[in-house]
Amino acid sequence: MTTVIYEGKPVTFASPPTVAASGLWVSRADLGALDWEPKPEGICRGDVCVPIPAGKESSILGEGEAFNLTGFADLIEQPYATDGDIWYFGEPGWQWKNHIESRTAPDFELLDFAGKPHRLSDHRGQKVILVCWASWCGCRFDLPVWSELRDELHAQGLEIITVDTDSKGIEAGRPFVDEATPMNPTLFDGNHLVPELFNTKNVPAAFWIDEQGTIVRANDPIYARRRNPETQEWIVNTRYQDAIRDWVAKGPDSEFVAGAPGLDSVEEQTWENMEGLAHFRLGLYLQEQGQTDQAIAQFKEAHRLAPGNYNYRRQAYNLGNIKDDYGYETMRDVINEPGAPAFYRQVDIVNMAR
């Protein structure tokens, strides 16, 4: 049986899809299940209509009522992935391109660890620090520091939102949230919506967003505290905290937001990264279904397509065994491979205490 997951949602068709050498075919009558509708001007969804180019009619529309879903996906720059039985389709190109157009922070809605929904746009009028973390990253120990800094600066107009981007599930990060007892929004993002929207490729990743919703500083791979390997003492990253204090006090006049540092590292989303995301999300679906070997194959394809996206790698490695499944002894071996992309971008604020 062929399963179709379209923009994150499993789809039920009245007529079963057909897999052929030319792609995945469905009935035109079933396009409504995908929120598309055939009209004289093209294939339409709301105000968007996609005309079928001359010469493409037979390869997309086919004979009778057939419709080539993969051919249409190619036309609208919609990434997709398959293991033969399951087909995963991402978003059309006009949705995944230019997510950070004009430096405006993309809006999203996620649940916190108590199940309450939060939208980023709810915090317009406040300065926001948005921080992505995961249960298997050392940044999981940063939550108490972020919570304390938020409590200090909240009355001055700052909110800190932490987002657990974790494929291992919400319970993996819950002990660290419970220990921190944060008053600030602490959200869970198992489907990696925020990394997609903000084009992050690793954790931690911190974004500074001003009162108007504009990103003024982006993609800082900042740890709020680190453990001294010799003394095992926790050292708070006071330099980064002081930079935030400076921004809260001075706003756009702060030296730490001049030129929107780091924005160039996330502005342009690439086809390779989005195609990798389709394979990565298909891998997550297969993992949830207990099809581990098939999931690993999809994760490996995501790694091949987007070698610089360490989110895809670290998430996959922590769902299984890095040595048995992927042939590496440690993550350090991945980072040190010849020609490996940089693990973190370089930042102007030193990632350590004074």
TIDO-332498 format. One record per residue (C-alpha): residue in one letter; chain; z, x, y. Coordinates in steps of 0.1 Angstrom, whole numbers, plus 5000, padded with zeros to 4 digits. Layout:
# residues N
{'A', 'A', {Z, X, Y}}
...
***
This chain:
# residues 354
{'M', 'A', {5000, 5000, 5000}}
{'T', 'A', {4991, 5013, 5035}}
{'T', 'A', {5019, 5012, 5061}}
{'V', 'A', {5011, 5014, 5098}}
{'I', 'A', {5037, 5025, 5124}}
{'Y', 'A', {5023, 5018, 5158}}
{'E', 'A', {5040, 5032, 5189}}
{'G', 'A', {5072, 5034, 5169}}
{'K', 'A', {5071, 5000, 5153}}
{'P', 'A', {5061, 4991, 5117}}
{'V', 'A', {5033, 4965, 5118}}
{'T', 'A', {5025, 4936, 5095}}
{'F', 'A', {4989, 4926, 5092}}
{'A', 'A', {4975, 4894, 5078}}
{'S', 'A', {4948, 4914, 5060}}
{'P', 'A', {4956, 4947, 5044}}
{'P', 'A', {4942, 4978, 5062}}
{'T', 'A', {4914, 4998, 5045}}
{'V', 'A', {4913, 5036, 5043}}
{'A', 'A', {4879, 5051, 5043}}
{'A', 'A', {4864, 5085, 5050}}
{'S', 'A', {4857, 5073, 5085}}
{'G', 'A', {4893, 5064, 5092}}
{'L', 'A', {4917, 5035, 5090}}
{'W', 'A', {4901, 5001, 5094}}
{'V', 'A', {4918, 4968, 5102}}
{'S', 'A', {4906, 4933, 5109}}
{'R', 'A', {4898, 4925, 5145}}
{'A', 'A', {4918, 4894, 5141}}
{'D', 'A', {4949, 4916, 5134}}
{'L', 'A', {4946, 4935, 5167}}
{'G', 'A', {4971, 4911, 5182}}
{'A', 'A', {4998, 4926, 5160}}
{'L', 'A', {4992, 4958, 5180}}
{'D', 'A', {4992, 4939, 5214}}
{'W', 'A', {4954, 4945, 5217}}
{'E', 'A', {4928, 4918, 5221}}
{'P', 'A', {4890, 4920, 5218}}
{'K', 'A', {4873, 4907, 5250}}
{'P', 'A', {4837, 4909, 5263}}
{'E', 'A', {4847, 4937, 5286}}
{'G', 'A', {4864, 4958, 5258}}
{'I', 'A', {4896, 4961, 5238}}
{'C', 'A', {4923, 4949, 5262}}
{'R', 'A', {4961, 4951, 5266}}
{'G', 'A', {4975, 4935, 5297}}
{'D', 'A', {4956, 4949, 5327}}
{'V', 'A', {4940, 4977, 5306}}
{'C', 'A', {4906, 4972, 5291}}
{'V', 'A', {4889, 4999, 5271}}
{'P', 'A', {4851, 4994, 5269}}
{'I', 'A', {4834, 5007, 5237}}
{'P', 'A', {4809, 5034, 5248}}
{'A', 'A', {4773, 5030, 5240}}
{'G', 'A', {4765, 5045, 5206}}
{'K', 'A', {4801, 5040, 5194}}
{'E', 'A', {4799, 5004, 5185}}
{'S', 'A', {4792, 5008, 5148}}
{'S', 'A', {4817, 5036, 5143}}
{'I', 'A', {4846, 5017, 5160}}
{'L', 'A', {4836, 4980, 5156}}
{'G', 'A', {4818, 4983, 5123}}
{'E', 'A', {4803, 4954, 5105}}
{'G', 'A', {4816, 4918, 5106}}
{'E', 'A', {4852, 4917, 5119}}
{'A', 'A', {4862, 4953, 5110}}
{'F', 'A', {4878, 4976, 5135}}
{'N', 'A', {4883, 5014, 5132}}
{'L', 'A', {4918, 5020, 5144}}
{'T', 'A', {4916, 5058, 5142}}
{'G', 'A', {4882, 5058, 5159}}
{'F', 'A', {4897, 5038, 5187}}
{'A', 'A', {4927, 5061, 5188}}
{'D', 'A', {4904, 5091, 5193}}
{'L', 'A', {4887, 5072, 5221}}
{'I', 'A', {4920, 5065, 5240}}
{'E', 'A', {4935, 5100, 5232}}
{'Q', 'A', {4962, 5084, 5210}}
{'P', 'A', {4976, 5110, 5186}}
{'Y', 'A', {4981, 5099, 5150}}
{'A', 'A', {4993, 5114, 5117}}
{'T', 'A', {4991, 5103, 5081}}
{'D', 'A', {5003, 5113, 5046}}
{'G', 'A', {4976, 5091, 5030}}
{'D', 'A', {4997, 5060, 5026}}
{'I', 'A', {5016, 5059, 5059}}
{'W', 'A', {4999, 5061, 5093}}
{'Y', 'A', {5018, 5068, 5125}}
{'F', 'A', {5002, 5062, 5159}}
{'G', 'A', {5017, 5075, 5191}}
{'E', 'A', {5010, 5064, 5227}}
{'P', 'A', {4976, 5062, 5244}}
{'G', 'A', {4967, 5091, 5267}}
{'W', 'A', {4974, 5073, 5299}}
{'Q', 'A', {5010, 5067, 5288}}
{'W', 'A', {5019, 5102, 5276}}
{'K', 'A', {5000, 5121, 5303}}
{'N', 'A', {5016, 5128, 5337}}
{'H', 'A', {5051, 5115, 5327}}
{'I', 'A', {5065, 5136, 5355}}
{'E', 'A', {5039, 5127, 5381}}
{'S', 'A', {5050, 5133, 5417}}
{'R', 'A', {5083, 5148, 5403}}
{'T', 'A', {5097, 5113, 5396}}
{'A', 'A', {5121, 5113, 5366}}
{'P', 'A', {5107, 5090, 5339}}
{'D', 'A', {5129, 5060, 5333}}
{'F', 'A', {5144, 5053, 5299}}
{'E', 'A', {5170, 5031, 5282}}
{'L', 'A', {5193, 5043, 5254}}
{'L', 'A', {5225, 5032, 5238}}
{'D', 'A', {5257, 5051, 5242}}
{'F', 'A', {5280, 5059, 5213}}
{'A', 'A', {5297, 5025, 5217}}
{'G', 'A', {5264, 5007, 5216}}
{'K', 'A', {5261, 4999, 5253}}
{'P', 'A', {5227, 5002, 5269}}
{'H', 'A', {5221, 5025, 5298}}
{'R', 'A', {5190, 5031, 5320}}
{'L', 'A', {5184, 5062, 5340}}
{'S', 'A', {5173, 5041, 5369}}
{'D', 'A', {5207, 5024, 5370}}
{'H', 'A', {5219, 5056, 5387}}
{'R', 'A', {5196, 5055, 5417}}
{'G', 'A', {5216, 5064, 5448}}
{'Q', 'A', {5235, 5090, 5429}}
{'K', 'A', {5227, 5126, 5421}}
{'V', 'A', {5223, 5130, 5383}}
{'I', 'A', {5226, 5159, 5359}}
{'L', 'A', {5207, 5150, 5327}}
{'V', 'A', {5216, 5172, 5297}}
{'C', 'A', {5200, 5171, 5263}}
{'W', 'A', {5221, 5185, 5234}}
{'A', 'A', {5224, 5182, 5196}}
{'S', 'A', {5251, 5184, 5170}}
{'W', 'A', {5238, 5216, 5154}}
{'C', 'A', {5235, 5235, 5187}}
{'G', 'A', {5263, 5254, 5204}}
{'C', 'A', {5258, 5231, 5234}}
{'R', 'A', {5277, 5205, 5214}}
{'F', 'A', {5309, 5223, 5226}}
{'D', 'A', {5299, 5218, 5263}}
{'L', 'A', {5307, 5181, 5264}}
{'P', 'A', {5343, 5186, 5276}}
{'V', 'A', {5331, 5209, 5304}}
{'W', 'A', {5304, 5184, 5315}}
{'S', 'A', {5330, 5156, 5314}}
{'E', 'A', {5355, 5176, 5336}}
{'L', 'A', {5328, 5185, 5361}}
{'R', 'A', {5317, 5149, 5364}}
{'D', 'A', {5353, 5138, 5370}}
{'E', 'A', {5356, 5164, 5397}}
{'L', 'A', {5324, 5154, 5415}}
{'H', 'A', {5319, 5118, 5407}}
{'A', 'A', {5335, 5106, 5440}}
{'Q', 'A', {5311, 5128, 5458}}
{'G', 'A', {5281, 5110, 5443}}
{'L', 'A', {5274, 5129, 5411}}
{'E', 'A', {5268, 5114, 5376}}
{'I', 'A', {5263, 5135, 5345}}
{'I', 'A', {5244, 5119, 5316}}
{'T', 'A', {5244, 5137, 5283}}
{'V', 'A', {5219, 5128, 5256}}
{'D', 'A', {5223, 5137, 5219}}
{'T', 'A', {5188, 5143, 5207}}
{'D', 'A', {5196, 5145, 5170}}
{'S', 'A', {5176, 5136, 5139}}
{'K', 'A', {5207, 5138, 5118}}
{'G', 'A', {5219, 5105, 5131}}
{'I', 'A', {5245, 5093, 5156}}
{'E', 'A', {5275, 5101, 5133}}
{'A', 'A', {5266, 5138, 5134}}
{'G', 'A', {5274, 5141, 5171}}
{'R', 'A', {5302, 5115, 5172}}
{'P', 'A', {5331, 5140, 5165}}
{'F', 'A', {5321, 5161, 5195}}
{'V', 'A', {5319, 5130, 5218}}
{'D', 'A', {5352, 5117, 5205}}
{'E', 'A', {5369, 5151, 5212}}
{'A', 'A', {5355, 5152, 5248}}
{'T', 'A', {5365, 5115, 5256}}
{'P', 'A', {5339, 5115, 5284}}
{'M', 'A', {5339, 5088, 5311}}
{'N', 'A', {5302, 5097, 5319}}
{'P', 'A', {5274, 5081, 5300}}
{'T', 'A', {5270, 5099, 5266}}
{'L', 'A', {5238, 5086, 5249}}
{'F', 'A', {5221, 5089, 5215}}
{'D', 'A', {5184, 5095, 5212}}
{'G', 'A', {5175, 5099, 5175}}
{'N', 'A', {5138, 5091, 5182}}
{'H', 'A', {5135, 5119, 5208}}
{'L', 'A', {5123, 5097, 5236}}
{'V', 'A', {5139, 5118, 5263}}
{'P', 'A', {5124, 5151, 5250}}
{'E', 'A', {5090, 5134, 5250}}
{'L', 'A', {5093, 5119, 5285}}
{'F', 'A', {5107, 5151, 5300}}
{'N', 'A', {5085, 5174, 5279}}
{'T', 'A', {5114, 5195, 5267}}
{'K', 'A', {5110, 5219, 5237}}
{'N', 'A', {5145, 5230, 5230}}
{'V', 'A', {5182, 5222, 5236}}
{'P', 'A', {5201, 5225, 5258}}
{'A', 'A', {5179, 5213, 5286}}
{'A', 'A', {5194, 5202, 5319}}
{'F', 'A', {5176, 5184, 5347}}
{'W', 'A', {5188, 5177, 5383}}
{'I', 'A', {5177, 5144, 5397}}
{'D', 'A', {5184, 5134, 5433}}
{'E', 'A', {5194, 5100, 5447}}
{'Q', 'A', {5157, 5088, 5449}}
{'G', 'A', {5150, 5097, 5413}}
{'T', 'A', {5132, 5129, 5420}}
{'I', 'A', {5135, 5159, 5398}}
{'V', 'A', {5147, 5188, 5419}}
{'R', 'A', {5155, 5212, 5392}}
{'A', 'A', {5142, 5211, 5356}}
{'N', 'A', {5146, 5224, 5320}}
{'D', 'A', {5176, 5247, 5324}}
{'P', 'A', {5186, 5261, 5290}}
{'I', 'A', {5222, 5262, 5302}}
{'Y', 'A', {5253, 5264, 5281}}
{'A', 'A', {5283, 5251, 5300}}
{'R', 'A', {5306, 5275, 5281}}
{'R', 'A', {5301, 5302, 5255}}
{'R', 'A', {5324, 5319, 5230}}
{'N', 'A', {5331, 5356, 5235}}
{'P', 'A', {5321, 5371, 5201}}
{'E', 'A', {5348, 5398, 5203}}
{'T', 'A', {5378, 5377, 5214}}
{'Q', 'A', {5366, 5343, 5203}}
{'E', 'A', {5377, 5331, 5238}}
{'W', 'A', {5357, 5302, 5254}}
{'I', 'A', {5342, 5313, 5287}}
{'V', 'A', {5331, 5286, 5312}}
{'N', 'A', {5298, 5291, 5329}}
{'T', 'A', {5313, 5290, 5364}}
{'R', 'A', {5281, 5302, 5381}}
{'Y', 'A', {5262, 5272, 5370}}
{'Q', 'A', {5290, 5248, 5379}}
{'D', 'A', {5292, 5264, 5414}}
{'A', 'A', {5254, 5259, 5418}}
{'I', 'A', {5259, 5222, 5410}}
{'R', 'A', {5287, 5220, 5435}}
{'D', 'A', {5265, 5235, 5461}}
{'W', 'A', {5238, 5210, 5454}}
{'V', 'A', {5262, 5181, 5456}}
{'A', 'A', {5275, 5193, 5489}}
{'K', 'A', {5242, 5203, 5505}}
{'G', 'A', {5216, 5182, 5488}}
{'P', 'A', {5180, 5194, 5495}}
{'D', 'A', {5194, 5223, 5516}}
{'S', 'A', {5209, 5239, 5485}}
{'E', 'A', {5193, 5272, 5476}}
{'F', 'A', {5193, 5261, 5439}}
{'V', 'A', {5168, 5234, 5443}}
{'A', 'A', {5143, 5252, 5466}}
{'G', 'A', {5109, 5249, 5451}}
{'A', 'A', {5122, 5227, 5422}}
{'P', 'A', {5129, 5255, 5397}}
{'G', 'A', {5116, 5250, 5362}}
{'L', 'A', {5094, 5220, 5370}}
{'D', 'A', {5063, 5240, 5361}}
{'S', 'A', {5077, 5243, 5326}}
{'V', 'A', {5076, 5206, 5319}}
{'E', 'A', {5049, 5191, 5343}}
{'E', 'A', {5019, 5192, 5319}}
{'Q', 'A', {5021, 5175, 5286}}
{'T', 'A', {4996, 5189, 5260}}
{'W', 'A', {4976, 5172, 5233}}
{'E', 'A', {4988, 5197, 5208}}
{'N', 'A', {5024, 5189, 5215}}
{'M', 'A', {5018, 5151, 5213}}
{'E', 'A', {4998, 5155, 5181}}
{'G', 'A', {5027, 5175, 5168}}
{'L', 'A', {5051, 5148, 5178}}
{'A', 'A', {5031, 5122, 5158}}
{'H', 'A', {5035, 5144, 5127}}
{'F', 'A', {5072, 5151, 5135}}
{'R', 'A', {5080, 5114, 5138}}
{'L', 'A', {5061, 5106, 5106}}
{'G', 'A', {5082, 5133, 5090}}
{'L', 'A', {5114, 5116, 5103}}
{'Y', 'A', {5102, 5082, 5088}}
{'L', 'A', {5095, 5098, 5055}}
{'Q', 'A', {5128, 5116, 5055}}
{'E', 'A', {5146, 5082, 5061}}
{'Q', 'A', {5126, 5068, 5031}}
{'G', 'A', {5139, 5096, 5009}}
{'Q', 'A', {5105, 5112, 5006}}
{'T', 'A', {5117, 5147, 5014}}
{'D', 'A', {5087, 5168, 5002}}
{'Q', 'A', {5063, 5146, 5021}}
{'A', 'A', {5086, 5149, 5052}}
{'I', 'A', {5086, 5187, 5050}}
{'A', 'A', {5048, 5187, 5049}}
{'Q', 'A', {5047, 5167, 5081}}
{'F', 'A', {5073, 5188, 5098}}
{'K', 'A', {5053, 5220, 5089}}
{'E', 'A', {5022, 5205, 5104}}
{'A', 'A', {5041, 5197, 5136}}
{'H', 'A', {5053, 5233, 5137}}
{'R', 'A', {5017, 5245, 5133}}
{'L', 'A', {5003, 5223, 5160}}
{'A', 'A', {5031, 5230, 5185}}
{'P', 'A', {5046, 5264, 5176}}
{'G', 'A', {5064, 5266, 5210}}
{'N', 'A', {5083, 5234, 5204}}
{'Y', 'A', {5116, 5245, 5190}}
{'N', 'A', {5129, 5210, 5190}}
{'Y', 'A', {5105, 5201, 5162}}
{'R', 'A', {5116, 5233, 5143}}
{'R', 'A', {5153, 5231, 5148}}
{'Q', 'A', {5155, 5194, 5140}}
{'A', 'A', {5136, 5198, 5108}}
{'Y', 'A', {5155, 5229, 5097}}
{'N', 'A', {5188, 5211, 5102}}
{'L', 'A', {5177, 5182, 5080}}
{'G', 'A', {5172, 5205, 5051}}
{'N', 'A', {5174, 5241, 5041}}
{'I', 'A', {5156, 5266, 5063}}
{'K', 'A', {5152, 5291, 5035}}
{'D', 'A', {5142, 5269, 5006}}
{'D', 'A', {5120, 5245, 5026}}
{'Y', 'A', {5105, 5268, 5052}}
{'G', 'A', {5109, 5304, 5039}}
{'Y', 'A', {5131, 5318, 5067}}
{'E', 'A', {5165, 5333, 5063}}
{'T', 'A', {5178, 5322, 5098}}
{'M', 'A', {5165, 5308, 5130}}
{'R', 'A', {5166, 5343, 5144}}
{'D', 'A', {5137, 5352, 5120}}
{'V', 'A', {5116, 5325, 5136}}
{'I', 'A', {5124, 5336, 5171}}
{'N', 'A', {5116, 5373, 5162}}
{'E', 'A', {5082, 5366, 5146}}
{'P', 'A', {5054, 5386, 5162}}
{'G', 'A', {5038, 5365, 5189}}
{'A', 'A', {5065, 5338, 5187}}
{'P', 'A', {5068, 5318, 5220}}
{'A', 'A', {5098, 5323, 5241}}
{'F', 'A', {5129, 5305, 5228}}
{'Y', 'A', {5142, 5296, 5262}}
{'R', 'A', {5127, 5299, 5297}}
{'Q', 'A', {5142, 5324, 5320}}
{'V', 'A', {5164, 5309, 5348}}
{'D', 'A', {5175, 5321, 5382}}
{'I', 'A', {5211, 5311, 5377}}
{'V', 'A', {5227, 5336, 5352}}
{'N', 'A', {5237, 5318, 5320}}
{'M', 'A', {5273, 5332, 5320}}
{'A', 'A', {5306, 5332, 5337}}
{'R', 'A', {5314, 5354, 5367}}
***
